[in-house]
C-alpha cells in the first residue's frame, strides 16, 4: 500500500463514520471531530509517534475530518510564546524533544527532523475529552468492534506505507492496543521502567511504548528510552 491509497481509505472511512456520529444525539455531544495527522503526512518517515487519540486539542467542536496540519505541534516548544500557548507544559512534546536532544540533535536539527522525517498520529483519530468517551461514542452507533479493527488496520497500513525505523507509542494504552490487540504479542511491558519494547518482524519496525498517567504526565525516564534506542542501534544523528 502506498501513502495516497492509505490516505484515501482513511478519509473515506472517517468521513462515513463522521456522518453517522453527527446525526446521533448522544455521540454528537461527546465528540469534536477527527484529526488524523499532527503536521504533514509524509511519503516516508524514520519515526512515527502514535498516541491513543488526539484528546480535545483546542477544544473546537468542528465535526469534520482533518487529515493534516501545517507542522507538528511538538515544535511549538521552541516557539518564543510557548508558555503563552500552553498554560500547562506540553509534556508529550517536551518528552519527545528530550529524546532527540539526548541523542545529540541540536534544536535546529530537531526542527528539521520532526518536519521532514517524523509523523505524529494516534491509534484513534476521533477527538474526545477522554478515552472513556471514545467507547461511549462508538457504542451509540454500534461501531466499537469495527472501529477498533479499522484502527489496527490503519495503524499497520501507515507503518507499511511509510516504512519507519521506529514507532514510539505515547502511552501504555496506545502500545497495548497495537502490540497486544493488533499483533497479538503479550508480556513485553516492563513494570519496573514503565517502558515496553517489541520488534515487529512482519513490518520490520521497532516499537517502544512508555506509560502516561491520567493528567498527562510521563511515568518513564527518557534515559531508559534512549538506552533501548542505542542498544538496538535504531536511530543515529548523522
N, C-alpha and C positions, 0 to 999 in steps of 0.2 A: 504493500500500500504506500502511495506517495502522499505528501502532506496536503495536497489540494483535494485528493479524494477523502482523506480524513476530515478536513475542514468541511467539505460538503455534507458528509454524513452526520457530523456533529451538529451543524446548523439545522439540517432537516429534522433531526430528532428533537433537539431542544426547542425549535420553533413550534413543532407539533405539540409537544408537552406543554409549552407555554400557553398555547391557545386553550388547552383543556383547563389549566390552572386558573386562567383569567376569568373563566365563567363559573368557577366553583367558589361559592361564597366563603367556605371555610379555608380553602387553600389561599385564596386571594388576600386574606387578611394576614397571612403569615410569611409569604414570600415576596421578595422585592423584584426579582427578575433573574437573569442568568449572566454570569461573567465567565468566559472560557479561559482566556489568556491574559495575564497581568503583564502588559508590554506587547511586544510584537511576536507573532507566530513565525518562527524561523524554519527554513528548509532543513537545516541540520543544527544539532546542538551537542555540546560536550556535557552539559549538566542540565537536568530537569529538577526544579523544585516543585514538589507536589504537597499541598495541604489537604485538609479534609473538605472544606468548601470555602467560598470567598468571605463568609461572615456577612455582616451588614454593611461593610465598606463605608461609604459616605453617608449611608442612611437614606439614600434616594430611592424611592419606590418608582421604578420605571416599567416593570412588567414587560421587558423586551429581552432579546438575546444579544449580548455584546460579545463579539468574537475576540477583539484585541484592543489594546490601548496604544498610547504614544510611546511609552517607555516603561521599564519595570519599576514599580513603586518602591522597590528596595533602594533604588538610587537616591531617593528623597532624603536619606540620612546624610547625604553630602550637601544638601541644599542649605543656604545660609539661614533660611527661615524654617528649618526642620522642626525646631521646638515650637514654632507657632502653628505649623500644620498639624502636628501631633501633640496634644496636651499631655498625653502619656507616651513614654518611649515606644517606638515601633520595634518591639523585641525580636520578632522574627527576622526583620531586615537587619538589625544590628548583629544578630547571631550569624546570619549568612555572610555578612560583610566581614565579620571577625574570622570566619573560617578561612577566607581568602587572604586576609591580612596575615594570618599565621602561616599561610603557605608561601608568603613572601611577595604578594602582589601589592603594588602601590595603589593609592586612591585612584589615580588616572587609569591604571591597568584594570582595576576592578570595574570602573565605569565602562570601559571598552568591552571587557569580557562579559559582563552582565548584559550588555546591549547586543553583542554580536554572537555570543556562544552559549547563552543560558536562556531557558524558557521557564517561566513561573506559571503554574496552573494548579488545579485542585482535582481531587478524585471526583467530587461532586461539583457541578457547575452552578447549581441553584443557590441563590443568595437568601439567607435567613438569619435571624438573630442568633440561633443556637442550633447545635446538631440535632437536638430533640425535635425541633420544628421541622427539620427535613423529613423525618419519619411521619409526622402528623400531616404534612402537606401531601406526601405521596400516598398515604392511606386514604386521604379524602377522594382521590381519583383512582384508587386501586392499582397503583403503579410501583409499589415498593420493590417487589422482586424484579420486575422488568428494568427498573431504573438502576438497581444495583448491578444487574448483568450488563447493562449498557455502559455503566461507569467503568466496569472492568474492561470491557471491550474497547472503550475509547482510550483508557489509560495505556493498555497494551498496544493499541494501534498507534498512539503518539510515540511510544518508545520505538516501535518498529519503523515508523516513518522518519524519525529524526536521528536515530541511532546514537544516543548519548553514551558516554562512558559511565556516567554516574547518575543515579536518581536519589535525591535527598528528600525523604518523606518527613514533613514537618508535623510531627505528632504521632503518637502510638496508634491512634485510630486509623490514620491515613496509611501507615505502614502495614498494619494488620489487615486492613481491607484488601490491599493489593497482594501482599505476600501470602497471607493465610486464606483469604476468600478466593482470590483470583488464581494464585499459583499453587494453593493447597500445600504450603510448606509451613510446618509448625516447629516451635521450640527454638527460634532464633533470637528471641528477646533476652537481653542481659539485664536482669533486675538490679544488679549492683551499679551499673553505669547509666541505666535508663536509655540505653542505645542498642540498636539491633543492626546486624549486617547479614545480607544474603546475596549470593551471586546467582542470577537467573541465567542458566546456560542457554536455554532456547532463545533468549533475547540478547545474550552476550552483554549483560549490563550488571553493574554493581549497585546494590540498593543499601542505603543507610537510613535508619529512622531514629528519631530522638523524641523523648517524651516532653509533652507540654502539660501545664496544669490548667485548671478551669478559668483562670483570669489572664491567660495568655503568656504566662511565664514559661521559661525553659528549664526543665528539670534534668539537664545534662550539661556536661562540660565540653566546651569547644575543643579542648586538648584531646579528649577521647575520640571525637570525630576525626580530628587531624591524624591521630595515631592509626586509625583504620585506613584512611586515605593514603597515608605514607607507606604503611605495611603492605598494602595491595598495589602500590605504585600506580594509583588511578589517575591522579592529576599532578602536573608539574607546571611551575611557572617558567616558561621558556624565555 
